[in-house]
Amino acid sequence: MHKSQWQISRGFVRFLLICFLLWLCLYYFVFPRLAGGGRAKVQRAHFDEIQLSLSIENYKQEFGSYPTGESANVVKVLAGENPKHLRLFYPHAKSTNRNNEFIDPWETPYRFVFDATNHFKVRSAGVDRTFGDPDDIVFNSVSNNFVQP
């Protein structure tokens, strides 16, 4: 191999390496932020809502009714501030805000809607952090599944 061919090859390898590093940065740092965190955050919201719904159902079995109040109160009651001091819900690390509300992966508090004495919904505002639009993640206890907002 001639010296000039080697210089072209080294330059091409450098070019490929720079392209690869640029792609890697975009893939891991830019694209997830543009997509609101991607699929992993949606899956975490699903997991949180299922855990919350199971805890709410267990609370009803134990106390005969659903917990009441705003988001922070519901989470406190499920986490052990109830008459029997039962811990029915264990929030994961860094999952509450300053008001002790349990927050979704986009740092918006989950909302609880108790429609009647026998069903409820757990809501996340989704990627855009606005309730009431198509990207909301809603778990409905009637269907025991996720529903469209």
C-alpha positions in Angstrom: 0.0 0.0 0.0 1.4 3.4 -1.0 1.6 6.2 1.5 -1.1 8.2 -0.2 -3.5 5.3 -0.1 -2.9 4.9 3.7 -3.6 8.6 4.3 -6.9 8.3 2.4 -7.8 5.2 4.4 -6.9 6.8 7.8 -9.0 9.9 6.8 -11.9 7.6 5.8 -11.7 5.8 9.1 -11.7 9.0 11.0 -14.7 10.2 9.0 -16.5 6.9 9.9 -15.6 7.2 13.6 -16.9 10.8 13.8 -20.1 9.8 12.0 -20.6 6.9 14.4 -20.0 9.1 17.5 -22.4 11.7 16.2 -25.0 9.0 15.6 -24.4 7.6 19.1 -24.9 11.0 20.7 -28.1 11.7 18.8 -29.5 8.2 19.5 -28.8 8.3 23.2 -29.1 11.9 24.2 -31.1 13.9 21.6 -33.8 11.6 20.2 -35.1 10.4 23.6 -35.6 14.0 24.7 -37.4 14.9 21.5 -39.7 12.0 22.0 -40.4 12.8 25.7 -38.2 10.0 27.0 -39.4 7.3 24.7 -41.0 3.9 25.3 -39.3 3.4 28.7 -41.1 6.3 30.3 -44.5 5.1 29.0 -43.8 1.7 30.4 -42.9 3.2 33.7 -46.1 5.1 33.8 -48.0 1.9 33.0 -46.2 0.1 35.8 -46.9 3.0 38.3 -50.6 3.1 37.4 -51.0 -0.7 37.8 -49.3 -0.6 41.1 -51.4 2.3 42.2 -54.6 0.6 41.1 -53.7 -2.6 43.0 -53.0 -0.5 46.1 -56.3 1.3 45.8 -58.2 -1.9 45.4 -56.4 -3.4 48.5 -57.2 -0.3 50.4 -60.9 -0.7 49.5 -60.8 -4.3 50.6 -59.3 -3.4 53.9 -61.3 -0.2 54.8 -64.5 -0.6 52.8 -64.1 2.5 50.6 -61.6 4.2 48.4 -59.2 6.8 49.8 -60.3 10.4 49.5 -58.7 13.7 48.8 -56.1 15.1 46.4 -53.2 13.2 44.9 -50.8 13.8 47.8 -53.4 12.5 50.4 -54.2 9.4 48.4 -50.5 8.5 48.1 -49.9 9.2 51.9 -52.9 7.0 52.8 -51.7 4.2 50.6 -48.1 4.5 51.9 -49.2 3.9 55.5 -50.9 7.0 56.9 -54.2 5.2 57.5 -55.9 3.9 60.6 -54.2 0.5 60.5 -50.8 1.9 59.4 -50.8 -0.5 56.5 -48.3 0.1 53.7 -50.1 -0.7 50.5 -47.9 1.3 48.2 -44.2 1.8 48.1 -43.2 4.8 45.9 -39.9 4.3 44.2 -37.0 6.7 44.7 -37.4 10.3 43.5 -41.0 9.7 42.6 -42.6 12.5 44.6 -42.6 16.2 44.2 -42.4 19.0 46.8 -46.1 18.5 47.6 -45.6 14.8 48.2 -47.6 14.0 45.1 -46.6 10.8 43.3 -45.3 12.0 39.9 -45.2 10.3 36.5 -42.0 10.0 34.4 -42.5 13.5 33.0 -42.8 15.0 36.6 -46.5 15.6 36.5 -48.6 14.4 39.5 -50.8 11.4 38.8 -54.5 12.2 39.2 -57.1 9.9 40.8 -60.7 10.1 39.6 -63.1 8.2 41.8 -66.2 8.0 39.6 -68.3 6.0 42.0 -68.1 3.7 45.0 -67.0 0.9 42.7 -64.6 2.2 40.1 -61.8 4.8 39.5 -59.2 6.0 37.0 -55.5 6.7 37.5 -54.3 9.3 35.0 -50.9 10.5 33.8 -50.8 13.7 31.6 -48.3 12.0 29.4 -45.4 13.5 27.4 -46.8 17.0 26.9 -47.7 17.3 30.7 -51.3 18.4 29.8 -54.3 16.5 31.0 -57.2 15.8 28.7 -55.5 15.2 25.4 -54.7 12.0 23.4 -51.2 11.3 24.9 -52.6 10.9 28.4 -52.1 7.4 30.0 -55.3 6.3 31.8 -55.9 3.1 33.7 -59.5 2.3 34.3 -60.5 0.0 37.1 -63.8 -1.0 35.3 -62.0 -2.6 32.4 -58.9 -3.3 34.5 -56.9 -2.0 31.5 -55.5 1.2 29.9 -58.1 3.3 28.0 -58.0 6.2 25.6 -58.6 9.6 27.4 
